[in-house]
């Protein structure tokens, strides 16, 4: 090289964060964080509901009259998963909304403590 060092990091220029760019990027970041939080809470609720379905189904005694074997097990597991996902996305048991509110409250408290 010609003796001049490159002031930029190797992976290119850094983008300014919300506080450095006038706030617009911060609003976009917060919106993306909310979407990720919504998705994570809904997925957690769906997983919990799916486990609830599995436990409920396991508590029903099998009569032995009709045995679908492993195909039936796969089908019911897939059905439980889909029903649980749909239920969670439509509000479900309300667990997702309560978790989201609690996490937001916790994050706001942390922000207040750091300010």
Secondary structure by P-SEA (a helix, b strand, c coil): cccccccccccccccccccccccaaaaaaaaaaaaaaaaaaaaaaaaaaaaaaaaaaaaccccccccccaaaaaaaaaaaaaaaaaaaaacccaaaaaaaaaaaaaaaaaaaaac
